[in-house]
């Protein structure tokens, strides 16, 4: 009885015409990779964190121990080395994630 209703039949025909007019359904793929700006910010923050922490620890130790500026210089250089190590590790991690086969 419902299939014989003219309104139901007209709605079904309208739906078919709309499907043909729209064409095949398009699947929008989201790009989950990080933007280049985001990658650059992350790498800069990785480097700055090591430098700032190393310099801050060196400065604090110099104030406490009275060895100014020796520990500041040493810890600053260690901070630079640690920051570079973190940058390389983060870049390697991002590269592996990007080049990983799907699935």
Secondary structure as GFF3:
##gff-version 3
##sequence-region A 1 103
A	DSSP	alpha_helix	6	22	.	.	.	ID=ss1
A	DSSP	alpha_helix	36	65	.	.	.	ID=ss2
A	DSSP	alpha_helix	70	99	.	.	.	ID=ss3
###
